[in-house]
Amino acid sequence: MTTVALGTAGGATDAQQPQRWAYALVLTLSGIALGVSGMPAPLYGIYQSEWHFTPLTTTVVFAVYAFAALGAVLVSGKISDVVGRKPVLLGATAALIVGLVVFLLASNVWMLLAARAIHGAAVGSIVVAGAAALMDLKPAHGTRTGQLSGVSFNIGITAAILTSSLLAQYSPYPLRMPFVVIGVLVVSIGVGIILLHETHTSRTAGPIRIAKPAIPADIRVDFWFSALGVMASWSVLGVLLSLFPTLAAQKTGVHNIMFGGAVVAVSAFAAAMAQLLATDVEARRAALIGDIGMAAALALTIPALASHNPYLVFAISATLGGVFGLSFGGSLRHLSNVVPADRRGETMSAYYLLAYSAMAFPTIAAGWAATEWGLAAIYPWFAGAAAFACLGAALLGVRQPRP
């Protein structure tokens, strides 16, 4: 790694010793942040039973995270260009800790909404500023960094959900201990961020503005191929993290919290492995395989749940996670390969605007419908609609001319 030089007020630079652990630290922070976003998933069933939640309330609590994350995604990149990566990462890490404290003390739904909003803003900031810091540290390894980031996200979710499930099931304080344990981990990572050298040495002048979403005309078909893929996959992710553990428990009769958490964790782990193993698969092809595979896997979740067999539910959850990893990872890589360098900010703003909207609005709609007609009754309709969207993305990809 090359030496990092930091500018001083007088224009001179002070040589900094390279921090060989910096890349791994930022990658770990990104994974832990996504883990924090997913760790309440096994706990929603407890909140529902103890606080008499409806499915709609659960999905609104989940969706607040997506809206806050979207806002952070749109502004944190520009902020990190102006003030540096380290202040954004440090502030976001502190916000993660504050959100965990709110969760720890939560006694009503409003505190859960506040905690999720804080975590959404923190995670969105870490994802954007962390990606920029990783590129600062290893500018020649963009593709590898993107792949490792995707893997770390899913590994973080897997580890956090399994830890949360284990502590919720077997500790005497199921709604407290998970946040204490992961809070200690976040604090330790925060110490590392304090010691981190600033990776962005050339500041960008000008006011901090929200990135304006836009789609370049010459990549419109490519954009919608990628966007439809991420919208379908993230809508599935929203329901998977908010309602699916409860549905799996209802259908299989296994009400151990570890089971519901493991159903989600196996999907996240399979997504990580799929992204890792698909390194040499061309991005467009990976996305096509993922889109078609996700449509098929969504259809198969219906008979798997109807079988009441927990092993089949595990198997289809792993399959769904694997094709989700291909769909999301391939879509993002494909768009990254075709977007013009001078239009990246506005294009990715449009991409994530659609992605987070697809995570939030269908999840809320599913929660409302589940409150009205029951979760088991509406799930096949949701799965069918999401599968149809996946096939639509695949059709666009098949019809577009190859580069």
N, C-alpha and C positions, 0 to 999 in steps of 0.2 A: 504493500500500500504506500502511496506517495505521501510525503509530509504535507500536512495541512498548514496553511499560512493564514493567520488572522490579521485583518487590517486594524490599525490603530487610528486614533483621532488625527495624528499628524501625517498619516499616509504611509508610515513605515509598517513592516510586518514582523511578527514574532513567530519564529519557527516552533511548531508544536511536534512533539513526538507522536508517531502514528499509534493509534489505539487499535490494536489488532482485534480486540473484543467488541469494538463499536458496532460493526455490521451485525454480529450475532445478537447483540443487545437490542438493537432496534427491531430486528426480525422477531425476537422473543416478545418484546413489548407489543408488537402488532398482533401476534398470536394470542397473548393474554388478554388484550383488549377485546378481541372477538370472542374469546372464552367468556369474559364477563358479560358480554351481550347475550350469550346463549344460556348461561348457568341458571337463570330463573325457570327455564322450561320445565324441569321436573317438579318445581315447587307450585306451579299454577294449580295443580289438582288439590294441593293442601289449602291454598288460599280459597279456592272455590268451595271446598267443604266446610272450612272453619269460618270464613267470612261471608258464605252464601253468595258467591259470585255467580253471575250468569256467564255463558260462553261469550256473549257480546262484551261484557266487562273485561274478560281475559284478553280478548283480541284487541280491544282499545288500549289496554295497558301495554300490550306488545307493540302496537302500531305507533304509539307515541315515540318510541325509540327510533323508528324509521324516519318519521318526520324531522326529529331533531338531528339525526345523522345526516339527512339530506341538506339541511341548512348549513351544517358544519362543512360538508363536502364542498359546497358552493363558495365558501369564503376562506377556508383554512389554507388552501394552496397559495392564494395571493398574500395572506397574512404571513405565511412562512417565507415567502419571497422577500417581503419587506423587513420583517424583524428577525428572521432566522428560523431554522428548524427546531433548535433546542428549546427556545421559549414556548413554542407551540406544543411540543412533546411534553415538556415539564408541566405546563398548565393543564393539558389534557389528562396527564397521569394523576395530577392532584384532583381533577374533577372525577376521575374514576374512583378515587378513594372517598370523596365526598358522597358520591352516589351509593357506594357500598355502605357507608354509615347511615344514610337515609333508609336503605333497605333493612339494615340491622335494627333500626329503631321503629320501623313502619308498624302502624297500628290501624291504618285505614287505607282505602283505595287511593286517596289523594297523594299520600306519601309514596305509594308505588308508582303513580304517574310521574311524580317529581323525580324519583330515582331513575326511572327509565328515560326521561327526557335528558337528565344530566348525563347518563351513560351514552345516549345517542349522540349528543354533541361531542362527548369525549372520544368515542370510538371513531366517529367520522373524521375528527381532526387528526387522530393518530394514524388512520389509514392513509390519509392524503399526505400529511407532513412526514410520516414514516417512509412512505414510498419515495418521496423526494429525497429524504436523507440517505436512503439506501442507494439511490442513483448517484448522489453526491459522492458516496464512499466508494462505489464501484461503477463508474459511468460506462464502462465497456461491457458490462454484464447485464444489460437491460432485460433480455429474454429470461435469463436464469433467475434474476431477481424477481420478475413477475411470477415465475413458476414457484419459487421458494415462498413467496408471500402467500400465494393461494394455498400451498400446503400448510404453512404455519397457521393460517386462519382456521383451517378445518381441524388441524391437530389441537389447536387451542380450544375450539368448541368441544371437541371430543373429550379432552382431559377435564375441562371445567364442568361439563354436564355429568360425567361419571363421578367426579369428586362431589358435586352438589347432590347427586342422587344417593351416594353412599352415606354422606353425612345426614341428609334429610331422613333416611330410613333408619339409621342406627345410632345417631347421636341423640341426647336428651333434648336438644334445642334445634329441631329441624328447620325452623325459619330464621335461625340466627347463626348457627355454626358455619354453614357454607360461606357466608359473607365474611366471617372472621378469618377463616383459613385463606381464602383468596385475597383478602385485604392485606394480610401479612406478605403474601407473594408480590402484590402490586407495590407495596411500600419498598420492598427490597429492590425491585426493578427501578423504582423512582430514585433511589440512591445512586444507581448506575447512571441514570439520565443526568443527575446533578453533576457527575464527574465527566460526562461526555463533552468532548470539544465540539464547538459549533462546526457543522459540516458545510454550511452555505456561506462562503466568504465574500461573495459579491452581491450586495444588496440591490434590490429593484426599487427604483424611485417611483413616486406617484401615490395617489390615494388608494385605499383598499376598497375594492368594489366586488359585488357579487358577480361571479362569472355568468355571462349571458348565454343560455343554451342556444345552440344553432347547429344545423346539419348542412355541411357542404354539399352542393348540388351534385358534384361529380362522384360522390360515394354514397348517394342516398340509398341505393338498393343494398349495398354492403352494410350500411348503418342499420337498416330495418331488419335485415337478416340477423345481425348481432343483437339488436335491441329486443326483437320478439323472443329470441332465445333466452336472454337474461330476464325478461319480464315473466316468461312462463316459469323459469327455474326459481326465481325469487318469490313468486307467488306461492309456489309449493313450499319453499323454505319457510315462509311466514306461517303457514298452517302447520307445517311439521314441528316448528318450535313452540307454537302456542296451543294447538288443539289435539295434535296427533297422539301424544303420550296418553291423554285421557281416553281418546277413542280406542287406542290399542288395549288399554286396561279393561275397558268396558267389553270389548269384543272377545278377548281371550279369558277374561275372568281372573287375570293375574294383577292384583292390585298392589304388589310390592313396588315402591317408588323406584327401586333400582331397575325394574323391568322397563318402565316408561322412559327413564333416562337412557338406558342402554339402547332402546329402539332408535332414539335420536342420535346417540353417540355413534352407533354402527354406521348410520348414514353419513355422518360427518367424516368418519375415518375412511370409509370407502371413497368419498369424494376426494380426500387428500391423496389416497393411493392412485386413483384414476388420473389425477392431474400430474402426479409424479411419473407414472408409467407412460403417459401420453406425450412425453417430451418430443419424440421424433415423429409424431403424427402431425401432418399438416393441419393448421388451425381450422380451416374451413371444413375439412373432412371430420376432424374431431367434433366440431360443433354439430355437424349433420348427424353423426352417429349418436351424439348425446341427445339431440332434439328428438330423433325418432325413438331412441331407446327410452327416453323419459316418458314419451306418450305411451309406449307399451307397458312400462313399469307402473305408471299411474293406473292404467286399466287393470293390471294384475293385482294392485293393492285391494281392489274391491272383493274378488273371491278369496284372497288371502285373509282379509279381516272376517269375511263371512264364514271361513272355515273354523274360526275360534282356536286355531292352532298357533301357539306363540312362536314355534320354530319357523313356520311359514311367514309369520309377520316379520321376524328377524331377517329372514332371507330376502323378502321383497324390499325391506327397508335398506339393506345393504346394496341391493341392485339399484334401487332408486337413487341412493347416494352416489354410486359409481357413475351412472349416466348423468346425474346432476353435475358432477365434477367435469365431465367431458363437455357438457353443454355450456356451462358458465365459463370454464377455462378456455374452451375453443372459441366461443363468441368474443371474449375479451381479447384474446390474442389476434383473432382475425381483424377486429376493428383497429387494434393498435398497429397492425401491419399496413393498413390502407389509409388511415387518417393523415392528412397533410400536416407537416410539422408545425406550421404557423396557425393551424386551426384546432390543435389538440385540446386547449382549455375549454372552448365553447362546445366542441363535440362531446368531450367526456362529461361535461356538465349536463348535456341533453341525455346522454346515456344513463348516468346515475339518477337523474330526475325520473326517468321512466322506470329504472330498476327499483328505487325505493318506493315509488308510487305503487308499483306492482306488488311490492311486499306488503304495503300498508292497506290499500283499499280492498283488494280481494280478501285479505285476512279479516278485516272488519265486516265485510259482507258475509263471509262464512260464519263469523261469530253471531251476527244478527239472525241469520237463517237458522243456525243451530239453536238459538234461544227460542225461536218461534216454532220450529218443527222437530228439533232434536238433532244432535250431532251425527248419529248413525244414519239418519234419513237424508241429510243434505250432503254427506261426504261423497257419494257416488256422482252427484251432479257437479260438485266442485272438481273432482278428479277428471270427469269428462270434459269440462270446460278448459282446464289446464292442459289436458292432452291434446285438445283441438288446437290450442295456441301453439303448442310444441310442433305439431304437424304443419301449421301455417308457416312457422319459421323455417322448417325443413324444406317446404315447398319453395319458398323464396330462394333458399340456398341452392336448390337443385336447378332452378330456372335461370339464375344469374349466370352470365358468361364467366368462364374461368379466367383468372388473371394471366 
